[in-house]
Structures are given as structure tokens and as C-alpha cells.
């Protein structure tokens, strides 16, 4: 019955909004002179690249800059927000233009890409090889083409500004991004994580799936985090999302606290050691595990209710086993709902 519950829960979270032009939009063919209704114009200062990544890296290094790959899709409201709120911000534009060659890549596009090995591919195959699951995804590359920092999803301007400083200043050689961010935006000593009703008690025994048979959702948060508070106040508190959470065991890990816990696969670790092992870079991060303690999916950065709810159902329904692309999963759902005359507001 879980898949039925998931579908009904999705129906409850729908609101009125604009029609969706989402995940598969890049595959559509338009007649001459027609414009994709979900297309968002990129800033004119983005590099007009031939998508030979080796050449792009060499040219950027020649100018003492680094390469920033921006993966987008037509109709993505988070991409539109990034372009408006971040790349419409004078300070962020100045930092990006000074430190980076920014290159836009359509997650579903068919333009040819030459990768670091010199192999020819397409935008969508290149995105798949780099495990791009969300839009926007920002990949910051060093001079050798290694990913120095990965941002899966939307970052608010103040957080993106710190990320730009981190990569442009080559601070990854000395410190990890979470530690750098903590230095640049310290959390007040009395800041606390908002408690979530029915979450697992401390000390955390996260191998409960072996007994309950349910997936596990671990919320990595910290006090003084506006996005974490918004997650609680505007998303997790909504009845349909709260109901969806009853299909999982849920735990909260405070990134500022260092407490003993038992990991989902049964090991005893400190919360800080486990966080480093999982390479948790952002708050909030939502990490899902199956009943055997294996990580199966995670979300990071800024997401609204539709996508958080979709992520829960993606795991609870087991759809992640059949459909490795979360975007394809969401697109199928929106298409089914559109066929029934329902519209989805992705930013609600």
C-alpha cells in the first residue's frame, strides 16, 4: 500500500501554480522560430564554450581563473532563482567573473562535450557521468579538472558568496568547505536545532531498520541555519509531509555537536567522524538509508515542499531502485498529474 499512500500524499501537496516545463524539456524539438517556454536566458558574461573541457581548463588557468560548470534544465524554478537572486547580485557577479569561467550545460542537452579524457559525449551523458541529479548543480573544477566543490541545488546568495571565495582562494588545499564556512559565518553559541516530533531519541541508534524494516532519514542540521528553520517551519510541519515521514524512521544530527552514535550499518562512531565520512558539506542535508543501512539517496541545499516530499516518496516507494534519475521520477509524476488536469507549483 505504500506506493498508493505516496501518490495520495503527493496529491495533497499540490497547489495552484504555473504549468511545469521540467526535467525532460531539453529533449524536446521546437519548430524554427519557436522558443522553449521554460527557457531562462543565461548571463551574457558566461563563457561561450565549445564544450571541450580540456581547452576550457587550459584557457581559465591561463587567465588565473578556474572553471565553474553550471548544469541547468529548462523550466527549473531553482535555476531561475539562481539566475535572478545570485547572478543578478552585483557582488556575486563580480566575484564569479573575476575568479571563474562560468559554462552552462543543459542536463538533458545533445550538444557535443569533449571530456577530460578527450572522449566525445553529449551534455546529458556528461551530466550523467558526473552524477548530476539536481538543477541547478554547480561544479567547481581545479586546474587538473578535479571537482573542488559541488553544490547540488540552490544556494542563497550569502552562502554562494562564501563558496566562491573558498574556491577562488584555493582554500580547499588547507581546509574543508564546512570548516571554512563556519569561520566565515560563525554560529551563535546558543543556537540550537529545532526538534522534530517522533525523531529517534539520543544517543542515536541508527541501525533500527534491521528491526523496523523501514528506511531511515537522517537530517543533518545546525543551529542558526535559516534554511534548516525554513525546512521545519514551512515543509516538515505540513500535515501531508509529516504523514509521509511516518513511513520512515527519522533522526536528527546536529553538525555542531559531537556525540556518540551507532551508524545505520551498526558501527559505533562519533557524530562528527560519521559526518566527515559521509562528506556532509551543507546544512540542511537529508540522507536516506535502506533498512540494511546502505545510503540510497540524499538531498542538499535549498528545496521546497514539492521536492522534499518527492524525495521521501522516491525512497519509500522504492522507485530509486528502478529509476536512477530523481529528475525523471519527478517529471513522470508531474506528467501524470498534468494529464489529470492538475498543476504543480514547484516553489510551494
Backbone torsions as a table, in degrees:
resi	resn	phi	psi	omega
1	UNK	NA	-9.5	-173.0
2	UNK	-63.2	-39.4	-178.1
3	UNK	-65.7	-32.9	177.2
4	UNK	-66.6	-44.8	178.4
5	UNK	-58.0	-44.2	-178.9
6	UNK	-60.9	-42.5	-178.6
7	UNK	-66.9	-42.1	179.3
8	UNK	-64.7	-37.2	178.7
9	UNK	-64.6	-39.6	177.0
10	UNK	-60.8	-41.7	-179.8
11	UNK	-58.7	-36.7	-178.8
12	UNK	-68.1	-27.8	-174.6
13	UNK	-89.4	1.9	-178.3
14	UNK	-76.7	146.7	174.8
15	UNK	-135.1	171.3	175.4
16	UNK	-72.7	144.5	-178.7
17	UNK	-176.0	-168.3	-179.3
18	UNK	-80.8	153.0	177.3
19	UNK	-59.5	151.8	-176.9
20	UNK	-89.9	131.3	169.5
21	UNK	-123.1	88.0	-167.2
22	UNK	-122.2	-135.7	-155.2
23	UNK	-40.5	-46.5	-174.4
24	UNK	-87.0	7.5	-172.6
25	UNK	-57.0	-31.8	-177.5
26	UNK	-69.3	-15.9	-178.4
27	UNK	-88.2	-14.6	-174.9
28	UNK	-71.0	145.1	177.0
29	UNK	-103.7	129.3	-178.1
30	UNK	-107.2	146.6	175.6
31	UNK	-67.0	155.4	179.1
32	UNK	-54.0	135.6	178.6
33	UNK	86.6	-10.9	-179.8
34	UNK	-87.3	153.2	-179.5
35	UNK	-119.8	134.0	176.0
36	UNK	-60.7	122.4	-176.2
37	UNK	-66.8	-13.7	178.3
38	UNK	-100.5	6.3	-175.0
39	UNK	-76.2	139.0	175.6
40	UNK	-119.4	125.5	-178.3
41	UNK	-64.9	132.8	177.6
42	UNK	-83.2	153.9	177.5
43	UNK	-57.5	143.3	-176.4
44	UNK	-71.0	-11.5	177.7
45	UNK	-87.9	-3.8	172.3
46	UNK	-62.1	149.7	-179.6
47	UNK	-70.4	134.8	174.5
48	UNK	-86.2	83.4	-170.2
49	UNK	-89.2	148.8	170.7
50	UNK	-85.8	3.2	176.4
51	UNK	63.1	32.7	164.1
52	UNK	-96.9	100.4	-169.9
53	UNK	-62.9	-32.0	178.0
54	UNK	-63.6	-43.5	178.1
55	UNK	-65.4	-41.5	-179.7
56	UNK	-60.5	-42.3	179.3
57	UNK	-63.9	-43.9	-178.8
58	UNK	-65.2	-42.4	-179.2
59	UNK	-66.7	-40.3	178.7
60	UNK	-64.9	-44.9	180.0
61	UNK	-61.5	-35.7	177.9
62	UNK	-60.4	-32.7	-179.5
63	UNK	-98.0	10.8	-179.1
64	UNK	59.4	38.9	174.4
65	UNK	-121.7	172.8	175.0
66	UNK	-118.1	169.0	-177.8
67	UNK	-98.5	133.6	174.6
68	UNK	-117.4	115.8	176.7
69	UNK	-95.1	122.9	-179.9
70	UNK	-109.7	108.1	177.7
71	UNK	-92.1	127.6	-176.9
72	UNK	-134.2	172.4	168.0
73	UNK	-144.8	148.6	-180.0
74	UNK	-64.7	137.6	179.1
75	UNK	83.9	7.0	-179.0
76	UNK	-83.5	113.4	-177.8
77	UNK	-67.7	-28.1	178.0
78	UNK	-70.9	-34.1	175.0
79	UNK	-64.9	-43.7	178.5
80	UNK	-60.6	-38.8	179.3
81	UNK	-67.4	-40.0	177.4
82	UNK	-61.4	-45.5	-178.2
83	UNK	-65.9	-38.1	-177.0
84	UNK	-80.1	-52.8	-171.3
85	UNK	-82.0	-29.6	-178.2
86	UNK	-101.0	-57.3	-178.8
87	UNK	-82.7	10.5	166.7
88	UNK	-107.4	3.7	-179.6
89	UNK	-96.1	122.5	-172.6
90	UNK	-58.7	-42.9	-178.0
91	UNK	-65.2	-43.5	-179.0
92	UNK	-67.8	-39.6	177.6
93	UNK	-60.7	-44.7	-179.4
94	UNK	-62.5	-43.5	179.7
95	UNK	-65.4	-42.0	-177.7
96	UNK	-67.5	-45.2	-178.4
97	UNK	-66.8	-34.0	-179.2
98	UNK	-72.5	-39.3	-171.5
99	UNK	-102.4	-10.6	-169.3
100	UNK	-144.6	153.7	161.8
101	UNK	-99.8	110.2	-177.0
102	UNK	-89.8	128.7	-176.0
103	UNK	-126.8	125.0	-179.7
104	UNK	-90.6	133.0	179.0
105	UNK	-131.3	125.3	179.4
106	UNK	-75.6	120.1	-177.7
107	UNK	-55.9	-28.0	-178.2
108	UNK	-114.8	15.3	-172.7
109	UNK	-79.9	164.6	-177.1
110	UNK	-113.6	4.8	176.8
111	UNK	-63.3	149.1	-179.5
112	UNK	-73.3	138.0	174.3
113	UNK	-123.7	134.5	172.0
114	UNK	-102.7	116.3	-174.3
115	UNK	-82.8	-174.5	-174.7
116	UNK	-66.7	-19.9	178.1
117	UNK	-89.6	-3.0	-178.3
118	UNK	87.2	7.0	-178.9
119	UNK	-85.1	140.5	178.3
120	UNK	-84.3	138.6	179.7
121	UNK	-146.5	-164.9	172.7
122	UNK	-121.4	166.4	178.5
123	UNK	-54.5	-46.6	-175.2
124	UNK	-69.2	-34.8	177.2
125	UNK	-72.0	-36.3	176.6
126	UNK	-63.5	-44.4	177.7
127	UNK	-62.4	-41.4	179.4
128	UNK	-63.9	-42.1	179.8
129	UNK	-63.2	-30.1	179.3
130	UNK	-92.0	9.2	176.2
131	UNK	58.7	41.2	176.5
132	UNK	-77.7	117.2	-177.9
133	UNK	-112.8	-17.7	-174.0
134	UNK	-128.9	159.1	166.2
135	UNK	-130.0	139.2	-4.7
136	UNK	-74.9	149.4	165.7
137	UNK	-120.8	129.9	177.7
138	UNK	-111.9	122.9	175.7
139	UNK	-114.0	119.3	178.1
140	UNK	-97.2	121.2	-176.5
141	UNK	-105.4	142.6	172.0
142	UNK	-85.8	-174.0	-173.9
143	UNK	-65.7	-22.8	178.9
144	UNK	-90.5	-3.3	-179.4
145	UNK	91.3	5.0	176.8
146	UNK	-76.6	146.8	177.3
147	UNK	-78.0	111.2	-179.6
148	UNK	-82.1	-37.8	179.2
149	UNK	-149.1	138.1	-179.6
150	UNK	-123.2	127.6	176.9
151	UNK	-117.3	107.7	179.7
152	UNK	-92.7	99.1	-179.9
153	UNK	108.7	-170.4	-173.5
154	UNK	-86.0	134.3	171.6
155	UNK	-110.5	135.8	173.5
156	UNK	-63.9	155.4	-175.4
157	UNK	-52.6	-43.2	-176.8
158	UNK	-64.0	-34.7	-179.5
159	UNK	-77.5	-39.6	177.6
160	UNK	-63.7	-36.4	179.0
161	UNK	-59.4	-41.3	178.0
162	UNK	-67.6	-38.8	179.0
163	UNK	-62.4	-40.8	178.2
164	UNK	-62.7	-43.3	177.8
165	UNK	-62.3	-40.8	-177.9
166	UNK	-60.4	-48.8	-175.7
167	UNK	-77.1	-44.3	-179.5
168	UNK	-61.4	-35.5	179.4
169	UNK	-82.7	-0.4	179.4
170	UNK	57.0	36.9	-178.5
171	UNK	-73.3	-12.7	-179.4
172	UNK	-63.1	-17.1	179.1
173	UNK	-71.0	-20.5	-174.2
174	UNK	-118.3	-26.7	-171.4
175	UNK	-151.3	152.1	175.7
176	UNK	-81.6	156.0	-174.5
177	UNK	-58.4	-44.3	179.6
178	UNK	-56.5	-39.3	-179.9
179	UNK	-70.0	-38.7	177.4
180	UNK	-64.3	-44.6	-179.7
181	UNK	-62.5	-39.7	179.2
182	UNK	-62.0	-35.1	177.7
183	UNK	-69.2	-39.3	-176.6
184	UNK	-79.6	-29.2	-178.2
185	UNK	-134.9	69.3	-175.3
186	UNK	-61.6	144.8	179.2
187	UNK	-88.8	137.6	178.4
188	UNK	-58.9	143.8	-175.6
189	UNK	-59.5	-31.3	-176.7
190	UNK	-94.8	6.3	-179.2
191	UNK	-71.9	134.1	-176.8
192	UNK	-127.7	157.8	176.3
193	UNK	-81.4	135.4	178.1
194	UNK	-67.4	130.0	-179.3
195	UNK	-73.7	147.6	177.1
196	UNK	-111.3	125.7	-179.1
197	UNK	-58.2	140.7	175.4
198	UNK	69.8	13.5	173.8
199	UNK	-78.1	160.4	-175.9
200	UNK	-63.5	143.5	-177.3
201	UNK	-77.1	156.8	175.2
202	UNK	-87.3	148.8	-7.9
203	UNK	-68.3	144.9	-171.2
204	UNK	-73.1	126.9	172.2
205	UNK	-111.0	91.5	-169.1
206	UNK	-89.1	4.7	176.1
207	UNK	-92.5	26.3	-176.1
208	UNK	-66.7	-21.2	-178.2
209	UNK	-59.5	-27.0	179.1
210	UNK	-65.0	-25.0	178.7
211	UNK	-96.8	-46.1	-174.4
212	UNK	-82.5	-26.9	-176.2
213	UNK	77.1	6.0	-178.5
214	UNK	-97.6	154.2	169.9
215	UNK	-65.2	162.7	179.4
216	UNK	-118.8	135.2	172.2
217	UNK	-114.2	123.6	176.4
218	UNK	-110.7	123.4	177.5
219	UNK	-95.9	115.6	175.2
220	UNK	-95.2	115.5	-172.6
221	UNK	-136.3	176.4	171.2
222	UNK	-153.5	154.0	176.6
223	UNK	-67.3	152.8	-179.7
224	UNK	75.8	12.1	-178.8
225	UNK	-100.0	109.2	-178.3
226	UNK	-61.1	-39.4	179.5
227	UNK	-65.8	-34.2	177.1
228	UNK	-65.9	-44.1	178.9
229	UNK	-63.0	-39.7	178.7
230	UNK	-64.7	-38.4	177.2
231	UNK	-57.5	-43.6	-179.9
232	UNK	-71.9	-49.1	-170.7
233	UNK	-73.5	-35.8	-171.4
234	UNK	-110.2	-11.3	-175.6
235	UNK	-124.5	-64.0	-175.2
236	UNK	-65.9	-23.9	-179.4
237	UNK	-79.8	-12.8	-178.4
238	UNK	-70.9	138.0	-173.1
239	UNK	-54.1	-41.9	-175.9
240	UNK	-69.8	-34.0	177.8
241	UNK	-74.4	-42.1	177.2
242	UNK	-58.3	-38.8	178.3
243	UNK	-67.9	-40.9	178.7
244	UNK	-61.0	-34.5	-178.6
245	UNK	-67.1	-17.9	179.1
246	UNK	-69.7	-11.2	176.7
247	UNK	-84.5	-1.5	179.9
248	UNK	-130.4	163.0	160.8
249	UNK	-87.4	139.1	-175.0
250	UNK	-125.6	135.5	177.9
251	UNK	-134.0	154.2	177.1
252	UNK	-117.4	133.4	175.1
253	UNK	-120.7	122.3	178.3
254	UNK	-84.7	118.2	-177.2
255	UNK	-66.6	-18.5	-179.3
256	UNK	-90.5	-10.6	-178.2
257	UNK	-105.2	150.4	178.0
258	UNK	-121.5	98.1	-173.9
259	UNK	-126.2	151.1	177.3
260	UNK	-70.7	147.7	176.3
261	UNK	-154.4	165.7	171.9
262	UNK	-105.9	123.1	-176.0
263	UNK	-71.1	165.1	179.9
264	UNK	-58.2	-25.6	178.3
265	UNK	-97.2	14.5	168.6
266	UNK	91.4	11.4	179.9
267	UNK	-94.5	149.9	176.1
268	UNK	-94.4	120.0	-179.2
269	UNK	-142.2	167.6	167.7
270	UNK	-84.1	154.6	-179.1
271	UNK	-62.3	-35.6	-179.6
272	UNK	-69.0	-40.1	178.7
273	UNK	-65.2	-40.2	-179.8
274	UNK	-68.1	-39.1	178.2
275	UNK	-61.6	-43.2	177.4
276	UNK	-64.9	-40.6	179.8
277	UNK	-60.9	-38.5	-180.0
278	UNK	-81.8	-7.1	-178.5
279	UNK	58.2	47.4	175.9
280	UNK	-76.9	118.6	-174.8
281	UNK	-107.1	-21.0	-169.1
282	UNK	-132.8	154.9	170.7
283	UNK	-121.1	130.7	-3.7
284	UNK	-83.7	148.8	167.6
285	UNK	-122.2	136.3	178.9
286	UNK	-112.8	116.4	-176.3
287	UNK	-118.5	127.3	-176.4
288	UNK	-106.3	138.4	177.7
289	UNK	-125.1	148.2	174.6
290	UNK	-81.4	178.8	-175.1
291	UNK	-65.8	-18.3	178.6
292	UNK	-90.5	-0.1	176.3
293	UNK	91.2	14.6	178.2
294	UNK	-94.2	134.0	174.7
295	UNK	-66.4	132.2	-179.0
296	UNK	-119.7	-18.9	-178.1
297	UNK	-169.1	152.6	172.5
298	UNK	-148.5	153.7	172.2
299	UNK	-124.5	147.2	-179.2
300	UNK	-137.3	165.2	175.7
301	UNK	66.4	-156.0	-167.1
302	UNK	-90.9	118.9	175.2
303	UNK	-132.8	146.1	176.1
304	UNK	-93.7	-178.5	-168.7
305	UNK	-60.0	-42.1	-176.4
306	UNK	-58.0	-43.6	-176.4
307	UNK	-77.5	-35.9	175.7
308	UNK	-63.6	-46.0	179.2
309	UNK	-63.0	-41.2	178.0
310	UNK	-62.3	-38.7	179.0
311	UNK	-63.3	-41.9	178.1
312	UNK	-60.4	-46.9	-177.7
313	UNK	-70.4	-31.7	177.1
314	UNK	-57.2	-39.9	-179.6
315	UNK	-82.9	-48.8	-176.1
316	UNK	-60.2	-40.4	-179.1
317	UNK	-75.0	-13.7	-176.2
318	UNK	79.2	10.3	-177.3
319	UNK	-62.7	-25.7	-178.8
320	UNK	-62.0	-24.2	179.5
321	UNK	-72.9	-30.7	-176.0
322	UNK	-98.3	-30.6	-176.1
323	UNK	-126.2	101.4	-176.5
324	UNK	-70.9	-15.9	180.0
325	UNK	-96.6	113.0	177.1
326	UNK	-62.1	-36.9	179.6
327	UNK	-64.2	-40.0	177.2
328	UNK	-64.4	-39.8	177.1
329	UNK	-58.4	-48.3	179.6
330	UNK	-65.8	-39.6	-179.1
331	UNK	-62.0	-42.2	179.1
332	UNK	-60.5	-41.9	-179.4
333	UNK	-64.2	-44.2	-179.0
334	UNK	-66.7	-34.3	178.2
335	UNK	-67.0	-41.1	178.1
336	UNK	-62.6	-43.2	-179.5
337	UNK	-68.1	-39.5	178.1
338	UNK	-61.9	-37.6	179.0
339	UNK	-65.1	-21.7	178.0
340	UNK	-95.5	9.2	176.9
341	UNK	82.0	16.6	-179.3
342	UNK	-105.4	142.3	178.0
343	UNK	-112.1	146.2	-177.6
344	UNK	-112.0	129.3	174.6
345	UNK	-97.1	103.3	-173.2
346	UNK	-68.7	-19.9	-178.1
347	UNK	-101.7	12.8	178.8
348	UNK	-88.4	NA	NA
